[in-house]
Every structure is written in structure tokens, then in C-alpha cells.
């Protein structure tokens, strides 16, 4: 075996960054007439926030993915597990960075895009390093050791001590990227304002980049040293937090539907979709705002609406992929041929698609009318 099969990307790895980029576009458009210092401050603050959205999904393949615990007992070198994580992380991070840079370019122009891209390069180097640190310190250490005491104190009893590092490592790596990118961003702003840059200032700007490169080069060795112990402890902590395999009760409004097949599909959607009611509230809220606003929605509003539609519709793909299981359930029942093949049916599809269709219809009416 030359490589481990690639882990399928989570929808959150591209949907959440798209939503965050659209929101950032709207914010930067509102301050496009403000002084340069205000816009630069928002880039400094907003860039890390945009990349923070979807960070867990981008790093999912390194340690959290079910593929890790499934393939870990086999005689596969740890370097291939690291390569599988990199293959999943690189496209997701590139897409998130491109979306953020594109939103910033549409709102503010090229100068701020360069400032953000400098930070994005350093963040892209340090995100895999966060997973390497999580693998290294996600192991069980001896009881008298300082590391073990730190694991217990930082966890606060909320999770197992070995899993505590996974709560902090990604955000700390992103914060370190902010600190390392700051000298280069300040030098760029100084050069844009017409001031010359001396050798010392150039060195102060480039050295943090070299530090990030060094940490990235050290990351595979840290990952290889810790992945064998960290993944089992993380899997155990995840199952403990998930609780017993008992499904949530069916909402009362779903039980009032007459079509049992539609009830089945909608219940599957609600249980397989994280925060379904929040997603629905975002779509409905944007539809109401677009209908009541005085003017037609602009580019940021349309982009934000499309991202919200994606947040609502794409999880339905998970329900569609469960069609094989539904076919085994319905194969012997007196149902239509389509339902015996596990298909969702018109009623359930219409119910799930209605909010998105309503938002699209409102936008088209406002833009074309």
C-alpha cells in the first residue's frame, strides 16, 4: 500500500469558510469609505476570525477522522497517516484562503489582500503544526509529571486529560500565526505609505516566516512520535462526550406529518445535521431581510445568501448517501418502487428545499424587479 485512501472532506471545511468570507465581504464593504487605518485593523482582526471558521474541519483528517483509528492497527507507517492529513488539509485551507482573499479584494482592493495573504501563508504553515502538537501532547504521561498536571488543570474535568490539548492547540497555533505575521504586515503598511524599508526591518519581517517554516518542518516528526497513542485516547474521549448511542426524541411537529416516509427523511436530516434550527433561522432571516430591505441586495448580500443556502442544503447530501440503508429497511415494505430503493420522495425533498427556494425567489424578485 503506497498511500492511505483520502479522507472525504467535511462539508464544514468549505461551507463555513464560504459563509465567513461572505460575511467579511459585507463588513469590509461597509467600511470601504473609512480611513486606511480602520480597514487595516479590521483585516488584522478579521483575517484570523475568517480562518478560525472551519479550522477544526480542515484539521479533522490528522487525528479525529474515523479513518485514523480504523487504519492505525495496521502496519502502516505514521508518515502515511501524516500524508493523508496533509492531502485533506491543503485543498481545504487553499479554498478558505482564496475565498477570504477574494472577498477582501472585492471590498477593499489589492493592498489589504497582500497583507492578509502574508498572514495566510504563515497560518497555512502552522495549522498542521497544531495537529502535530496535539499528537505529541495527546498521550498519557506519568502521574508525577508536570505535563500530566497541566493536562488535568487545563481540562477542568470537562474531558479526559489526554484530549485537553485538542481544545487549545488549533487556536494557539492560529494566535502564533498572528504574532509571526504582524512584523511583515506592519512593514508592508509602511512601504505602502511611502516609507523606505531598511535591512533590519526586512530581517524582522522575514525571520518570523522562517520560524514558521521551521515549525512546519518539525511537525511530521512530532506527529509520528505521538499519533499511535493520541488517536486512541482522542477516540475514547469523543465517544465519552457523545454519550450513550440513544437518538434524540422526534420533534412533536414531525410526528404530526401524515406521510411516514417524509417523517423518516426529515428525522434523518435533523439528526445528521449539526444545528439544523440555527441553519434554518439564518436562511429564513436572510429571506425576510431581503424582502423588507429598501433596495436590491448587493454582491455581499447575494454571496451571504448563497453561503447560507449551502449551509442548509449540502447536509441533505448526507441523507441522500443514507439511501442504501433506507433501501434495506424499505425493500420488503409495501411502498412505491422509488421508496423501496431508498429515495427521499417528493414530500420530504420539497419540505427540505422550501426555505432555500424561498430565499432564492426573494433575491431574484428584488434583483430583477
N, C-alpha and C positions, 0 to 999 in steps of 0.2 A: 504494500500500500504506500503510494507516494504522497498522498495527502488525505486529510480528513474531509469528508463531504462538507461543503459550505453550509453554515447555519442560515436558514431563511431570515431575511431582515424583518424586524418587528415593524408593524405599521407606525408605531410611535417614533421610529428613527427618521421618518421623513414627513409624517403628518404634523407632529408637534413643532419641528423647526419651521415648516411652512407657515403654520399659524403664527408662530412667534415673529417670523420675518415680515409677514403681512402687518402685524400689529406694530412692529418697529417702523415700517414704511409709513404707516399712518401718523405715528408720533413725530417722526423726523419731518414729515411734510408739514405738520402744524407749526414747527419751529424753523421752517426754512427761511423765514424773514428775520430771524433773531441774529444777534451778533455771533461771530465765529466762535468765541469762547463758549457760548452756551451750547452750540452744536457739538463742539469738541467734547464738552463734558458729558453730553448725552451719548456720544459714541464710546467714551471711556466707560460709562456705566452700563449702557445698553448692550454693547458687544458681548461681555461675559454673560449677561442675562439671556441673550438670544442663544448662545451656545450651551448654556445650562439646561435649556429646554431640550429634551431628547438625549441628554448626556448618558443617563442610565441605559437607554435603549441602544446607544452606539457601543457601549462597553459590555453589553449583555453577553456576547459570544465568548468573551475571555474566561469568565468564571461562572456566570449564572445560568447559561443555556443548558437545557437538559442534555444536549449532545456531549457536554463535558463529562458529566457523571456517567453517561452511558458508554463513552469510549475510554474513559480513564482506566478501567481494569485491564484493558487490552495492552499488549506490548507495543505501544505507540510512543515514540519519543515525545517529551514535553515540548520540544521545539515545533512539532507539528500542531499541537494544540495552540501554541502562540501564533503560528501562521494562520490558523483558522480564525482566531480572533482578529488579527490584522486584516484579513480578507473581508471580514464583515464590517470592521470599523472604518476602513479607508473610504469606501464609497459613501457611507452614511455621513461621515464628517465632511467630505468634499461637497456633498449636496447641501448640508446645513450651512457651510461657509459660503457657497455660491448664492444660496437664497438670501442670506443676510447681506452679502456684499451687493447683490443686485437690488435689494430693497433700499439700501443706503445710497446707491448710485442714482436710482430714480428719484430719490427725495432730495439729495444734497450735492451730488457731483463727485468728481474724481478724488479730490484731496482727502476727504474723510474716508473714502473707500481704501486708499493706501494705508491710512492709519489703522483701520480695522484689520486689513489683511496682514499687517505686521503682527498684530496680536493673534490672529487666527493661525498663522504659521507656528507660533510658539505653543499655542493651545493644542494644535494637532500633534505636536511632538510629545506633549506632556500627558495627554489623555491616556495613551497606552501605558505610560509610566504609572498612572494611578492604579491600573489593574495589576501591574507588577508589584507595587507596594501592598495592594490588598492581598495578593497571593502570598507575599512574604510574611506579612503580619496577621494573616488569617489562620495561622496554625495554632496549635495548643502549645503553650510554653510552660515550663516548670512553675509550680506554685510559688516558690520564694522569689521568683524573678521580678524585676521592675516592669518588664513588658506585660506580664500577666496581671499585675496590679493595675497597670494603665488600662488594659482591656476591660477589667471589671469596673473601674471608676468611670470610664467614658461611656460604657453601656448603660449604666444606671438601672440594670435589671430588666431593661426593655427587650433585650435579645441576648443570645448566648455571647459570652466574651469573645469567642473566635470570630463572630460575624460583625463585631463592632466596627472594625476597620472599614468595612464596606459602606458604612454610613458617612464616613468622613473623607476617605481618600479621593473620590472624584471631585468633590467641591474644593478640597485643599489643593489639588493639582491645578484646577482652574484658577484659584486665587494666586497660586505661584506663577501661573502664566501671566496674570495681570501685572504682577510686580516685575517680572522679567521683561515684559513688553513696554512698560512705562518709559524707560530711558529712550528707546527708539522712537516712540510716539512723540515724546517731547522734542527730540532732535528734528523730527520731520516737521512738526509745527513751527519750530524756529526757522527751519530752512524755507518753509512756505511763506513765512512773514518777512523774508528778505534778508535774514541774518546769515552770516557765514558760519560754517561748522569747522572747528579745529580738530586736529588729530586726537586730542584727549576725549572730546565729546563723541567722535566717531567710535573710538575704542569702547567708551562706556555704553554705547548703543549696541555694539556688536557682541561684546563679551556675554551679556545675558543670553543672546541667541546661541552662542557656543555652549553655554551651560545647559540650555535646553537640549541641544544635540547630544551632549554628553550623557544626560539623564536618559534620553531615549535609547542610546546605545547600551546603557547599563540595564535597561528594563528587561530584555529577554533572559538574562542570567538570573535576575531576581524572580522572574516568573517561573523559570524552570526549577528553581530551588524550593518554591512554595506551593506550586499548583497541586501536587499529589496529596498534600494534607489539607489545603484550604478548601478545595472543592467539596469534599465530603462534609466538612463542618458547615459550609455555607448551605449545602443542600438540606442538611438536618435542620438548620435554623429556619430555612424557608418553609419547610414542612411544618415546623412547630408554630410559626407565626400564622400559617394558613389555617390552622385549627383542624378539627375533625372533618372528614370528607362528607359533610352534610350540606346539601344545597340550600340556598336561601328560599324562603317561602314564596309562593307565587303571589304577585300583587293581586289585590281584590278586583281591580279593574280588568285584569286579563281574564280572570275566571268568569267574567260576565259575557265574554265573547262566545257566540254560539258555535262557531267553527272550531272543532278540537284541533285540527291541523294548524290553523292560524295561531291558536294558543300555544301549541308546541313550538312553532318557529319564533314567536315573539318572546317566549320564555327563554329559549336558547340564546336569542340576541341579547336579552337583558343580562343573562348570567355570564356570557362570554365577552361582554363589552365593559371595559373599565369606565366607571362614572357615566352611565348612559343618560341619566336625567340631566346632568350638567351639560353634556354634549347637546342634548335636545334643547335645553334652555338657551344655549349660545345660538343655535340655528334659529329658533323662534324669535329670540331677542333681536338678532340682526334683521330678520324679515320685518318685524314691527318697526324697527328704526328706519329701514329703507322705505317703508310705506308712509311713515309720518314725516320724514325729512322734507325740507323745502325743495332742495334741488336733487338732481340725479346723483347717485353715488359716483365718486371718482375712482381713480385707479386703486388707491389703498383700500377703499371700501369694497370694491369688487374682489380684490385679492383676498381680503379678510373673509369675505363671504364664501369664496371658493374653498379656502382652507377649512372653514367651519363645516362646509358640506362634506369635505373629505373626512373630517373627524367623525361625522355621523354615518356616512355611507360605507367607508372602507371596512370597518369592523364586520359589516354584513358578509364580507368575503370569508370570514371565519365560519359563519353559519352555513355558507354555501359549501365550504370544504367538509362540513359535517354531514353532507348528503349521503355518504356511504353508510354511516351509522344509522341514519334515518331509514335508508332502504332496507337494512337488516331488520329494523323494527316493524316497518310497514309492509314488508314483502308478502306476508300471509294474511293481511287485513283486507277487508272489502272496500278498497279505496280505488281511486282513479289510477290509470297506468302511470301518470306523471308523479303522483304522490308515492306510489309503490317504488318508484326509482329514487325517492328521496328529495325530490324537488320541492321548493318552498311553497309554490302555489300563488295564485294571483292576489288573494286577500291579504296574506302576510306581506308579500312584496310591496303592495300598494300602501299598506299601513306604515312600513318602514321607510318607504321612499317619499311619502307625502310631505314631511317637513322640508326636505331638500328641494323638492319640486316647487313648493310654495315660495321658498326663498328665491329660487331661480326665476320664477314667474314674476315676482315683485320687482326684481332687478331689471328684467327685460322690459317690463312695462314702464319703469321710471326712465330707463336709458333711451328707449325707442319712442316713448311718448313725449 
